[in-house]
Amino acid sequence: MTGRREPLDRICNIIRSRTSQAVFLMAGPGIGKTALTEAITERLAAEMIIVQIHGSSSLASVPFGVLAPYTAELNAEDSVSPVAVLRSVWSYFEKLKGGKETPLLLMMDDAHHLDEATASIVADMISAGWASVVAAGRPRPGLPQPMAQLWYDGLADRVDLRPLNRDQIEEVLAHALDGTVPAATVDTIWSASGGNPRLLDALLHDAAERGVLAKRNGIWMLLGPLPSDGPKLTGVVVKDMLRRSAEEQEALKLVALAGPVRRKVIEDISGAEVVRGLLDQQLVVESSGTPADLRMWNAMFGDALRGSLSVSRSLQLLETIRGQLETSPAGSEGRLRAVEWALECGLRVSDPDLLESAETALAHFRNRSSRTMAARVTDPELLPRAQAVQARALFNDGDYAGAAKTADGCLLQLETGEGAAAALMVSLSAHQALGTPLEVLAAQTREELRSAYGNASGRDSPEDAAGVPDKPWWDHLLCLLEYDEAGNHEALAGEVQELRSRDSGAATDGALRVVGSALLAHSLAGGGRAVQGLNAALLAASELPALQGEVFFFNEFVLGRLVANYLALGEWDSAERELANYASGDPLSAAAFAGNLQVLRGYSLLRQGRIERAYQMLLPAVEILRLQDPLQMFRFGSALGFYVAARLGDTAQASRLELDYKDSPPGSTNQELLATAYAAAASEYLSRDGKGLASVHTLATTPEVSARAGMLLELLAVCWDLGDHSVIPLVQSVAANVEGRWADSMLTLARHWESADADALMNTAATLEASGFVNLAREAYARASSVLDNSGERRRARQAVALREKCDHELGERFREGQFIAAAPAVHLTRREQDIVELAVQGLTDREIAQRLMVSVRTVEGHLYRTYVKLGVRSRDELATALPH
């Protein structure tokens, strides 16, 4: 009854209170009307005499047909008399009541199939108060007029039952599956089922039976597309089709095979009345455009219906409609479906149509279909583009070796034409996914392309002001990637400026400018110049529309760097807004890049100090990336997951994620440096032997990091989180040269920390908290409490502790019951944590505990904070009841 409790309570309350004599429950097919009426019957069975009446399409034209069980004693003449039928039904009801005053309730399912005569009888009963009625039917065609009129006159209530929304689907999955269900899995199942409970049940059953829905490390993953040919879903389709007339079945098959298809095409073949009937029954849906298109009410239902047809029957239907399809195409999706249908029937399709449809299928992440169509292209002029499409489809499916080989094979044929830069980006991404360093790739690519085209290009090359031939487009692209890898934003900026100042008219120029600006944005952020980087990222984003339809994922390439700039600035809300806008604007792409998006969200939460929420985001993200990782973030995500698991004390998950991190190939330099730092910090949280902290210190002194002020500041913040206050003077000097609110906040905290001015620390903490830097505010309050305690100001010290705990409360969210079962860490307190907690429960202050155990106050605070997180408590008052026994 997920999502149905509120209407259940509402309907039962209406019937009990007699505020209305009737309730009309309206919902489309499979939404759950029958399940809800059964629940109403069960709840009211002890209070009322319940009579059930089921509408039937076969009896819809028979007067009083559904009332036959209650009119069996009438003769032929009286069986069509409204008065005689009413008396007979009422006599039957009186016998049921047996002289008792128990109220009577008519439960009517499929009431939209009632004949007019029966509807009039029921309306008379309601108006006379003889019985209460719950009538369940479909909004289209709706209830018969005599009953509908009661609602218009205010004599009946109407309750509309909607499809399950995303949160309700998530609730269903949480109850049905023992473990964590990541957002990507929820989104896919919600989209496929359309919130229809009947389809949801069939899809879950078939997916589990096929092993497509499987549990990996406590996370429920979809290992492939949801099956449309499973027995449960096929059974739903077959049962539904048996209820339809022969004309309706024919029209539904045509829409399933051709959709989206022009409405007029189906009307010309099956008749306008049949189409109206299908629309009324919500079996097909109509677009709002002109001319209108028809498609099946649910894509999975349509796929299952197509799968139930033999090839010969499909070909017969294609011959019926083929002429109309050729003269009335329904957009790119309609043309794609027409090509797929023709191929399914073994017919020949022209190369231009094959290539167009392959590109459309690729845009919808229908990778297998895209590869199949692109592989059939033989025209020498179209073949390179077709191979580029195949390469991207293979990349989407995780076949990086196949993608690299296919992309390499088409690069020389594309030359400087449309799609060349995108194909090279796919090639480089595939080779990097296989573990080849960019340095090696760049050298190999230059050698191959120079051998084919010479030093500049295969054609006449433009010259610069000095008369020197310009570099070929591929050399520009490789230089951009190399400068980014080296963190050389000066050279990168020069290359971008050169690309923007020239106007060669080449098809590759747009791609080069977008890639260059996005890389420059990321490089500037790492160098501490995130404001300038943000401007570069926004410029790249503004130029993306010109690259729509390219085989490389330019949108996501820019998005990741735009979000990274917002995070470097400390603009958490802006980063989340960009991710949310992307997901809502392009759900198909968001599903394909789900793991990458979740890593970015987890990284954002980690930067904010919201460790438990980051943990909930990163663990499922790693499992998704294990299957599909187009942006090559698995190693980075594993390192972040290792860090948050270790910080929360979940040693089992931390050990597993450490192996994932170590076993994966290195990513780009920026990601690799951060991944190395967070992995070292995670090791320190687990062992506390100083080795992990020393590794972070060593990394911070390397030229690769020291030249990137923004990254260096992040590493120093990691050291500070580990309790190393020796980095605070360096934080001051570095933060002063880094742009953004986060760096300013770090600088302010570091200055007041060193001054040990309690008043300044308290003011700073309040300002940081109000600005959204709650984790930094927490540190300021903790420092202030220590300073105040040391100076003997116990009352103000306790106030600072209370404010620090308030920050802990906001940062250390507890796991929501049922939402994160599998990955919830087992509670394990170290011996030192146990000692500190025991003294805290006895009422000792942080300073008294420190003196008793001969450790620093800061050590006590840190251990208590980690204990709060492990135990899921907010303050000392909750410790005693939360301690493991």
ZISUL-V463067 format. One record per residue. N is the residue number from 1. PHI is phi in whole degrees, -180 to 180 (none if undefined). Layout:
N:PHI ; N:PHI
//
This chain:
1:none ; 2:-58 ; 3:77 ; 4:-119 ; 5:-69 ; 6:-64 ; 7:-64 ; 8:-62 ; 9:-63 ; 10:-64 ; 11:-65 ; 12:-64 ; 13:-66 ; 14:-63 ; 15:-66 ; 16:-66 ; 17:-83 ; 18:59 ; 19:-64 ; 20:-140 ; 21:-82 ; 22:-144 ; 23:-129 ; 24:-102 ; 25:-99 ; 26:-113 ; 27:-164 ; 28:-74 ; 29:-66 ; 30:78 ; 31:-81 ; 32:120 ; 33:-62 ; 34:-64 ; 35:-62 ; 36:-71 ; 37:-65 ; 38:-66 ; 39:-67 ; 40:-63 ; 41:-60 ; 42:-64 ; 43:-71 ; 44:-100 ; 45:-59 ; 46:-80 ; 47:-108 ; 48:-140 ; 49:-88 ; 50:-111 ; 51:-118 ; 52:-104 ; 53:-129 ; 54:-114 ; 55:-69 ; 56:-146 ; 57:-64 ; 58:-72 ; 59:-106 ; 60:-63 ; 61:-100 ; 62:-102 ; 63:-58 ; 64:62 ; 65:-60 ; 66:-75 ; 67:-94 ; 68:-53 ; 69:-62 ; 70:-106 ; 71:-128 ; 72:-64 ; 73:-84 ; 74:-79 ; 75:-81 ; 76:-60 ; 77:-69 ; 78:-72 ; 79:-67 ; 80:-113 ; 81:-94 ; 82:-54 ; 83:-67 ; 84:-65 ; 85:-64 ; 86:-62 ; 87:-64 ; 88:-64 ; 89:-65 ; 90:-65 ; 91:-60 ; 92:-64 ; 93:-66 ; 94:-65 ; 95:-63 ; 96:-63 ; 97:-71 ; 98:58 ; 99:81 ; 100:-84 ; 101:-93 ; 102:-63 ; 103:-68 ; 104:-108 ; 105:-130 ; 106:-93 ; 107:-104 ; 108:-118 ; 109:-100 ; 110:53 ; 111:-68 ; 112:-68 ; 113:-92 ; 114:-66 ; 115:-75 ; 116:-60 ; 117:-65 ; 118:-63 ; 119:-59 ; 120:-65 ; 121:-61 ; 122:-63 ; 123:-62 ; 124:-63 ; 125:-62 ; 126:-65 ; 127:-64 ; 128:-81 ; 129:76 ; 130:-70 ; 131:-155 ; 132:-88 ; 133:-134 ; 134:-116 ; 135:-114 ; 136:-103 ; 137:-155 ; 138:-97 ; 139:-59 ; 140:-124 ; 141:-81 ; 142:90 ; 143:-76 ; 144:-58 ; 145:-56 ; 146:-60 ; 147:-80 ; 148:-60 ; 149:-62 ; 150:-61 ; 151:-70 ; 152:-60 ; 153:-84 ; 154:80 ; 155:-97 ; 156:-146 ; 157:-97 ; 158:-123 ; 159:-122 ; 160:-97 ; 161:-96 ; 162:-98 ; 163:-60 ; 164:-65 ; 165:-84 ; 166:-62 ; 167:-63 ; 168:-71 ; 169:-61 ; 170:-62 ; 171:-65 ; 172:-60 ; 173:-66 ; 174:-63 ; 175:-76 ; 176:-81 ; 177:-117 ; 178:-89 ; 179:151 ; 180:-88 ; 181:-112 ; 182:-68 ; 183:-58 ; 184:-63 ; 185:-67 ; 186:-60 ; 187:-61 ; 188:-65 ; 189:-69 ; 190:-63 ; 191:-64 ; 192:-69 ; 193:-83 ; 194:65 ; 195:78 ; 196:-84 ; 197:-59 ; 198:-66 ; 199:-69 ; 200:-58 ; 201:-61 ; 202:-67 ; 203:-65 ; 204:-64 ; 205:-62 ; 206:-67 ; 207:-65 ; 208:-69 ; 209:-63 ; 210:-80 ; 211:80 ; 212:-72 ; 213:-98 ; 214:-137 ; 215:-97 ; 216:-124 ; 217:52 ; 218:82 ; 219:-114 ; 220:-82 ; 221:-117 ; 222:-95 ; 223:-86 ; 224:-177 ; 225:-65 ; 226:-63 ; 227:-72 ; 228:-98 ; 229:-114 ; 230:-71 ; 231:-63 ; 232:-69 ; 233:-67 ; 234:-60 ; 235:-63 ; 236:-62 ; 237:-66 ; 238:-61 ; 239:-63 ; 240:-67 ; 241:-67 ; 242:-65 ; 243:-81 ; 244:-96 ; 245:-71 ; 246:-61 ; 247:-66 ; 248:-67 ; 249:-61 ; 250:-62 ; 251:-65 ; 252:-63 ; 253:-64 ; 254:-65 ; 255:-66 ; 256:-64 ; 257:-80 ; 258:-108 ; 259:-63 ; 260:-73 ; 261:-139 ; 262:-57 ; 263:-59 ; 264:-62 ; 265:-61 ; 266:-70 ; 267:-65 ; 268:-64 ; 269:-92 ; 270:-103 ; 271:102 ; 272:-65 ; 273:-67 ; 274:-64 ; 275:-63 ; 276:-61 ; 277:-64 ; 278:-66 ; 279:-66 ; 280:-61 ; 281:-84 ; 282:60 ; 283:-89 ; 284:-129 ; 285:-122 ; 286:-116 ; 287:-73 ; 288:-89 ; 289:-77 ; 290:-127 ; 291:-73 ; 292:-78 ; 293:-110 ; 294:-113 ; 295:-149 ; 296:-64 ; 297:-64 ; 298:-145 ; 299:-63 ; 300:-65 ; 301:-62 ; 302:-64 ; 303:-61 ; 304:-66 ; 305:-66 ; 306:-61 ; 307:-66 ; 308:-83 ; 309:-95 ; 310:-73 ; 311:-63 ; 312:-64 ; 313:-68 ; 314:-62 ; 315:-64 ; 316:-61 ; 317:-69 ; 318:-63 ; 319:-64 ; 320:-67 ; 321:-113 ; 322:-59 ; 323:-61 ; 324:-67 ; 325:-65 ; 326:-69 ; 327:-92 ; 328:-133 ; 329:-68 ; 330:-105 ; 331:71 ; 332:-65 ; 333:-66 ; 334:-65 ; 335:-67 ; 336:-60 ; 337:-65 ; 338:-64 ; 339:-67 ; 340:-59 ; 341:-63 ; 342:-61 ; 343:-66 ; 344:-61 ; 345:-92 ; 346:80 ; 347:-92 ; 348:-85 ; 349:-126 ; 350:-68 ; 351:-61 ; 352:-59 ; 353:-67 ; 354:-62 ; 355:-67 ; 356:-59 ; 357:-69 ; 358:-62 ; 359:-68 ; 360:-65 ; 361:-62 ; 362:-64 ; 363:-63 ; 364:-99 ; 365:57 ; 366:-93 ; 367:-66 ; 368:-64 ; 369:-63 ; 370:-62 ; 371:-63 ; 372:-60 ; 373:-72 ; 374:-64 ; 375:-69 ; 376:-89 ; 377:-73 ; 378:-122 ; 379:-60 ; 380:-57 ; 381:-74 ; 382:-95 ; 383:-58 ; 384:-59 ; 385:-65 ; 386:-63 ; 387:-68 ; 388:-64 ; 389:-63 ; 390:-60 ; 391:-61 ; 392:-66 ; 393:-63 ; 394:-64 ; 395:-62 ; 396:-58 ; 397:-83 ; 398:83 ; 399:-89 ; 400:-71 ; 401:-65 ; 402:-65 ; 403:-65 ; 404:-63 ; 405:-63 ; 406:-70 ; 407:-66 ; 408:-60 ; 409:-71 ; 410:-104 ; 411:-61 ; 412:-66 ; 413:-74 ; 414:-71 ; 415:53 ; 416:-107 ; 417:-81 ; 418:-61 ; 419:88 ; 420:-66 ; 421:-63 ; 422:-64 ; 423:-66 ; 424:-66 ; 425:-63 ; 426:-63 ; 427:-60 ; 428:-63 ; 429:-63 ; 430:-66 ; 431:-65 ; 432:-66 ; 433:-64 ; 434:-84 ; 435:101 ; 436:-81 ; 437:-65 ; 438:-60 ; 439:-57 ; 440:-69 ; 441:-59 ; 442:-61 ; 443:-65 ; 444:-65 ; 445:-65 ; 446:-59 ; 447:-63 ; 448:-67 ; 449:-74 ; 450:-67 ; 451:-63 ; 452:-83 ; 453:-115 ; 454:88 ; 455:-71 ; 456:-107 ; 457:-155 ; 458:-77 ; 459:-131 ; 460:-61 ; 461:-101 ; 462:-66 ; 463:-110 ; 464:-84 ; 465:-61 ; 466:-88 ; 467:82 ; 468:-89 ; 469:-58 ; 470:-66 ; 471:-66 ; 472:-67 ; 473:-58 ; 474:-69 ; 475:-72 ; 476:-58 ; 477:-63 ; 478:-65 ; 479:-62 ; 480:-57 ; 481:-66 ; 482:-69 ; 483:-63 ; 484:-65 ; 485:-61 ; 486:-83 ; 487:72 ; 488:-93 ; 489:-74 ; 490:-67 ; 491:-65 ; 492:-63 ; 493:-63 ; 494:-64 ; 495:-64 ; 496:-64 ; 497:-61 ; 498:-62 ; 499:-66 ; 500:-79 ; 501:-84 ; 502:-97 ; 503:-138 ; 504:-79 ; 505:77 ; 506:-71 ; 507:-66 ; 508:-86 ; 509:-61 ; 510:-60 ; 511:-65 ; 512:-63 ; 513:-65 ; 514:-65 ; 515:-62 ; 516:-62 ; 517:-66 ; 518:-66 ; 519:-66 ; 520:-63 ; 521:-59 ; 522:-67 ; 523:-64 ; 524:-65 ; 525:-62 ; 526:-63 ; 527:-84 ; 528:92 ; 529:-115 ; 530:-70 ; 531:-64 ; 532:-64 ; 533:-63 ; 534:-62 ; 535:-61 ; 536:-66 ; 537:-67 ; 538:-66 ; 539:-65 ; 540:-61 ; 541:-63 ; 542:-68 ; 543:-98 ; 544:-66 ; 545:-54 ; 546:-68 ; 547:-104 ; 548:-61 ; 549:92 ; 550:-71 ; 551:-78 ; 552:-88 ; 553:-87 ; 554:-64 ; 555:-56 ; 556:-72 ; 557:-60 ; 558:-75 ; 559:-57 ; 560:-59 ; 561:-79 ; 562:-65 ; 563:-64 ; 564:-60 ; 565:-68 ; 566:-62 ; 567:-68 ; 568:-63 ; 569:-80 ; 570:85 ; 571:-93 ; 572:-63 ; 573:-64 ; 574:-66 ; 575:-63 ; 576:-66 ; 577:-61 ; 578:-63 ; 579:-66 ; 580:-67 ; 581:-63 ; 582:-63 ; 583:-64 ; 584:-75 ; 585:-81 ; 586:-144 ; 587:-60 ; 588:-64 ; 589:-66 ; 590:-60 ; 591:-68 ; 592:-69 ; 593:-106 ; 594:-58 ; 595:-63 ; 596:-65 ; 597:-65 ; 598:-68 ; 599:-64 ; 600:-62 ; 601:-66 ; 602:-63 ; 603:-63 ; 604:-61 ; 605:-64 ; 606:-61 ; 607:-62 ; 608:-83 ; 609:85 ; 610:-91 ; 611:-68 ; 612:-65 ; 613:-67 ; 614:-63 ; 615:-61 ; 616:-65 ; 617:-84 ; 618:-79 ; 619:-63 ; 620:-63 ; 621:-60 ; 622:-63 ; 623:-67 ; 624:-66 ; 625:-66 ; 626:-63 ; 627:-98 ; 628:-150 ; 629:-138 ; 630:-64 ; 631:-97 ; 632:56 ; 633:-116 ; 634:-61 ; 635:-65 ; 636:-64 ; 637:-63 ; 638:-64 ; 639:-64 ; 640:-65 ; 641:-64 ; 642:-58 ; 643:-65 ; 644:-70 ; 645:-64 ; 646:-65 ; 647:-66 ; 648:-89 ; 649:84 ; 650:-88 ; 651:-67 ; 652:-65 ; 653:-66 ; 654:-61 ; 655:-65 ; 656:-65 ; 657:-69 ; 658:-63 ; 659:-64 ; 660:-59 ; 661:-64 ; 662:-71 ; 663:-86 ; 664:-95 ; 665:-70 ; 666:-62 ; 667:-98 ; 668:-65 ; 669:-59 ; 670:-58 ; 671:-65 ; 672:-65 ; 673:-63 ; 674:-67 ; 675:-61 ; 676:-62 ; 677:-65 ; 678:-69 ; 679:-67 ; 680:-64 ; 681:-64 ; 682:-62 ; 683:-61 ; 684:-66 ; 685:-63 ; 686:-79 ; 687:-100 ; 688:52 ; 689:-108 ; 690:85 ; 691:-71 ; 692:-64 ; 693:-62 ; 694:-63 ; 695:-65 ; 696:-66 ; 697:-60 ; 698:-62 ; 699:-62 ; 700:-67 ; 701:-93 ; 702:-72 ; 703:-59 ; 704:-62 ; 705:-90 ; 706:-61 ; 707:-80 ; 708:-112 ; 709:-61 ; 710:-64 ; 711:-69 ; 712:-60 ; 713:-64 ; 714:-65 ; 715:-66 ; 716:-65 ; 717:-64 ; 718:-63 ; 719:-62 ; 720:-61 ; 721:-61 ; 722:-77 ; 723:94 ; 724:-91 ; 725:-86 ; 726:-69 ; 727:-85 ; 728:-61 ; 729:-60 ; 730:-69 ; 731:-58 ; 732:-60 ; 733:-71 ; 734:-77 ; 735:-62 ; 736:-64 ; 737:-109 ; 738:-118 ; 739:-82 ; 740:116 ; 741:-65 ; 742:-65 ; 743:-63 ; 744:-61 ; 745:-67 ; 746:-61 ; 747:-64 ; 748:-62 ; 749:-63 ; 750:-63 ; 751:-64 ; 752:-74 ; 753:-62 ; 754:-69 ; 755:-73 ; 756:57 ; 757:-92 ; 758:-62 ; 759:-62 ; 760:-64 ; 761:-65 ; 762:-65 ; 763:-66 ; 764:-62 ; 765:-61 ; 766:-63 ; 767:-66 ; 768:-64 ; 769:-64 ; 770:-66 ; 771:-87 ; 772:95 ; 773:-98 ; 774:-67 ; 775:-66 ; 776:-72 ; 777:-62 ; 778:-60 ; 779:-65 ; 780:-66 ; 781:-64 ; 782:-63 ; 783:-65 ; 784:-64 ; 785:-64 ; 786:-67 ; 787:-62 ; 788:-66 ; 789:-64 ; 790:-66 ; 791:-91 ; 792:88 ; 793:-90 ; 794:-65 ; 795:-63 ; 796:-69 ; 797:-64 ; 798:-65 ; 799:-64 ; 800:-64 ; 801:-63 ; 802:-63 ; 803:-69 ; 804:-63 ; 805:-67 ; 806:-63 ; 807:-66 ; 808:-57 ; 809:-60 ; 810:-73 ; 811:-82 ; 812:-96 ; 813:-68 ; 814:-79 ; 815:-66 ; 816:-75 ; 817:-59 ; 818:82 ; 819:-98 ; 820:-147 ; 821:-68 ; 822:-65 ; 823:-96 ; 824:-64 ; 825:-72 ; 826:-70 ; 827:-79 ; 828:-143 ; 829:-97 ; 830:-70 ; 831:-62 ; 832:-65 ; 833:-63 ; 834:-61 ; 835:-61 ; 836:-67 ; 837:-65 ; 838:-60 ; 839:-71 ; 840:-65 ; 841:-64 ; 842:-73 ; 843:104 ; 844:-73 ; 845:-77 ; 846:-58 ; 847:-66 ; 848:-65 ; 849:-65 ; 850:-62 ; 851:-66 ; 852:-65 ; 853:-96 ; 854:60 ; 855:-130 ; 856:-77 ; 857:-63 ; 858:-61 ; 859:-63 ; 860:-61 ; 861:-60 ; 862:-64 ; 863:-65 ; 864:-64 ; 865:-61 ; 866:-67 ; 867:-67 ; 868:-56 ; 869:-64 ; 870:-62 ; 871:-87 ; 872:70 ; 873:-114 ; 874:-111 ; 875:-153 ; 876:-64 ; 877:-61 ; 878:-92 ; 879:-62 ; 880:-59 ; 881:-80 ; 882:-94 ; 883:-65 ; 884:-67 ; 885:-97
//
